[in-house]
Amino acid sequence: MLYSNYMFPFEIASLLLLVAIIGAVVMAKKRI
């Protein structure tokens, strides 16, 4: 359980990073 609680913020951060990358790609495609 301790390991799971430790990894949780990293999972959230990686998910947000993935969304940010996808958003950047979409914005770049719209710009072109």
Buried (B, 14 or more C-beta within 10 A) or exposed (E): EEEEEEEEEEEEEEEEEEEEEEEEEEEEEEEE
